[in-house]
Amino acid sequence: MKRYAAIDIGSNAVRLLIADLVKSESGISFKKNTLVRVPLRLGDDAFLHQQLSERKVGDLRKAMLAFRNLMDVYHVERYMACATSAMRESRNGSDIIKAIEIEANIHIETITGQKEAAIICSGRVEEQINTQSNYLYVDVGGGSTELSLFSFGALVVSRSFDLGTIRILDHKDRTETWQELKMWIKEHTQNLKNIDGIGSGGNINKLFRLSRQKDGEPVSYNRLKSIYSQLNALSYKERVNTLGLNQDRADVIIPASEIYLTVMKHASIKQMYVPRIGLVDGIIHSLILQHSKE
């Protein structure tokens, strides 16, 4: 069985997805085998100091060595490793990437926000929810938010914004960026009706579980707003102890909620689907596409 792997070096966490390829009459798809997530929070250093500290670098190198060992044990044939906002904004990012390539034999590409949005969209999320309407795909990360507007399955436009959960917690989000987000949404959605939302990222997955909706069903704007109000009324410790949120989730879920609700409000989105996919899924699809061309 062929196995591919995807590595996402994000601002909040680094992830490794190992996937088994599945052949069928309709083509090649994949089944998730193993997903590993390590909450390194590289964005705390990148957004505050514009470079990663020795401690963060050490943790990242250890994580990449572990990922390399896992890929070897699983006999992964192909992989792609992408670094996003935190590495883009770190002055020592290129040196770290070179060191990891030598030490762990992992080639890492620091991708632009636009390419990040394109890879995420390659996950063919519209096939998973089987929608024939207009929809806005929203992926919220630690350092950036990617928006992609689709109309009946065709990509109309996409954009990456420097708004993310870690960036907001570190007070490094800019009022101008929030305005750009709102104006972009208005410009590209004002002539469209009945826009559905599609959300990806760990925080919207958790919000969806808190909504107690059934898998495949959308969660409404009003329900998300209600959950946000309940979460915001609790302290960090109460979110951990009462709701059982992970420590690295209990703080970022608040700014993530604010981003999702802002997007939904200005795009007049009444409901959002949460198919639980993200950048790593898009990377696997990109690898499959490359394999098919070859």
Residue pairs with C-beta under 8 A, 6 or more apart in sequence:
1 20
1 21
2 20
2 21
2 77
3 18
3 19
3 20
3 21
3 33
3 74
3 75
3 76
3 77
4 18
4 19
4 21
4 30
4 76
4 77
4 78
4 79
4 284
4 287
4 288
5 16
5 17
5 18
5 19
5 67
5 71
5 74
5 76
5 78
5 79
5 80
6 15
6 16
6 17
6 19
6 79
6 80
6 81
6 82
6 279
6 280
6 281
6 283
6 284
6 287
7 14
7 15
7 16
7 17
7 64
7 67
7 79
7 80
7 81
7 82
7 106
7 108
7 280
7 283
8 14
8 15
8 17
8 82
8 84
8 278
8 279
8 280
8 283
9 42
9 60
9 81
9 82
9 83
9 84
9 86
9 87
9 108
10 42
10 43
10 84
10 85
10 86
10 141
10 142
10 143
10 279
11 41
11 42
11 43
11 46
11 47
11 84
11 85
11 86
11 141
11 142
11 143
11 144
11 164
11 166
11 167
12 39
12 41
12 43
12 141
12 142
12 143
12 164
12 165
12 166
12 202
12 248
12 252
13 37
13 38
13 39
13 40
13 41
13 142
13 202
13 248
14 37
14 38
14 40
14 42
14 60
14 63
14 64
14 67
15 35
15 36
15 37
15 38
15 279
15 280
16 34
16 35
16 36
16 67
16 70
16 71
16 280
17 32
17 34
17 35
17 280
17 281
17 283
17 284
18 32
18 33
18 34
18 35
18 70
18 71
18 74
18 76
19 30
19 31
19 32
19 33
19 284
20 30
20 31
20 33
21 28
21 29
21 30
21 288
22 28
22 29
22 30
22 31
27 292
28 288
28 291
28 292
29 288
30 284
30 285
30 288
33 74
34 70
34 74
35 280
36 66
36 67
36 70
37 202
38 59
38 63
39 246
39 248
40 56
40 59
40 60
40 63
41 56
41 142
41 166
41 248
42 52
42 56
42 60
42 86
42 87
42 90
42 142
43 85
43 86
43 142
43 143
43 164
43 166
43 167
43 170
44 56
44 166
44 170
45 51
45 52
45 53
45 56
45 86
45 90
46 52
46 85
46 86
46 87
46 89
46 90
46 143
47 86
47 89
47 143
47 166
47 167
47 170
47 172
48 170
48 172
50 89
50 90
50 91
51 90
51 91
51 92
51 93
52 60
52 86
52 90
52 92
52 93
52 96
57 92
57 96
60 96
60 100
61 96
61 99
61 100
61 103
61 104
64 100
64 103
64 104
64 106
65 103
65 104
67 104
67 106
68 104
68 105
68 106
71 79
78 287
78 290
78 291
79 106
79 287
80 109
80 283
80 286
80 287
81 106
81 107
81 108
81 109
82 108
82 109
82 110
82 111
82 116
82 119
82 279
82 283
83 93
83 97
83 108
83 109
83 110
83 111
84 110
84 111
84 113
84 116
84 141
84 143
84 144
84 279
85 113
85 141
85 142
85 143
85 144
85 162
85 164
85 167
86 142
86 143
86 166
87 93
87 96
87 97
87 108
87 110
88 110
88 112
88 113
88 143
89 143
90 96
93 110
94 110
97 108
97 110
100 106
100 108
101 107
101 108
111 119
112 160
113 144
113 146
113 159
113 160
113 161
113 162
114 158
114 159
114 160
116 144
116 146
116 160
116 279
117 139
117 146
117 147
117 148
117 158
117 159
117 160
118 158
119 279
119 282
119 283
119 286
120 137
120 139
120 146
120 148
120 200
120 278
120 279
120 282
121 137
121 148
121 155
121 158
121 282
122 282
122 285
122 286
122 289
123 277
123 278
123 281
123 282
123 285
124 285
125 137
125 198
125 200
125 275
125 277
126 135
126 150
126 153
128 275
128 277
129 198
129 216
129 273
129 275
131 196
131 273
132 152
132 153
133 152
133 194
133 195
133 196
134 149
134 150
134 151
134 152
134 192
134 193
134 194
134 195
134 196
135 149
135 150
135 195
135 196
135 197
135 198
135 273
136 147
136 148
136 149
136 150
136 185
136 189
136 195
136 196
136 197
136 198
136 263
136 267
136 269
137 146
137 147
137 148
137 149
137 150
137 197
137 198
137 200
138 145
138 146
138 147
138 197
138 198
138 199
138 200
138 204
138 259
138 260
138 263
138 272
139 145
139 146
139 199
139 200
139 201
139 278
139 279
140 164
140 165
140 199
140 200
140 201
140 203
140 204
140 256
140 259
140 260
141 164
141 165
141 201
141 279
142 164
142 165
142 166
142 167
142 252
143 162
143 164
143 166
143 167
144 160
144 161
144 162
144 163
144 164
144 167
145 160
145 161
145 163
145 164
145 181
145 259
145 263
146 158
146 159
146 160
146 161
147 158
147 159
147 160
147 161
147 181
147 184
147 185
147 263
148 155
148 157
148 158
149 155
149 156
149 157
149 158
149 188
149 189
150 156
151 192
156 188
157 188
159 184
161 177
161 180
161 181
161 184
162 173
162 174
162 177
163 173
163 177
163 178
163 181
163 259
164 173
164 255
165 203
165 252
165 253
165 255
165 256
165 259
166 252
167 173
168 255
168 258
168 259
169 251
169 252
169 255
178 262
181 262
181 263
181 266
182 262
182 266
185 263
185 266
185 267
186 266
189 195
189 266
189 267
189 268
195 267
195 268
195 269
196 218
196 269
196 271
196 272
196 273
197 218
197 260
197 263
197 264
197 267
197 269
197 271
197 272
197 273
198 272
198 273
198 274
198 275
199 208
199 260
199 272
199 273
199 274
200 274
200 275
200 276
200 277
200 278
201 256
201 278
202 249
202 278
203 249
203 252
203 253
203 256
203 257
203 260
204 256
204 260
204 272
204 274
205 274
205 276
206 245
206 249
206 253
207 219
207 224
207 227
207 228
207 253
207 256
207 257
207 260
207 274
208 219
208 274
210 227
210 243
211 219
211 223
211 224
211 227
213 219
213 223
216 273
218 271
218 272
218 273
218 274
219 271
219 272
219 274
220 270
220 271
220 272
221 261
221 264
221 265
221 269
221 270
221 271
221 272
224 257
224 260
224 261
224 264
224 272
225 261
227 257
228 254
228 257
228 258
228 261
231 239
231 243
231 253
231 254
231 257
232 254
232 257
234 242
234 243
236 250
236 251
239 245
239 250
239 253
240 246
240 247
240 250
243 250
245 253
260 272
263 269
264 270
264 272
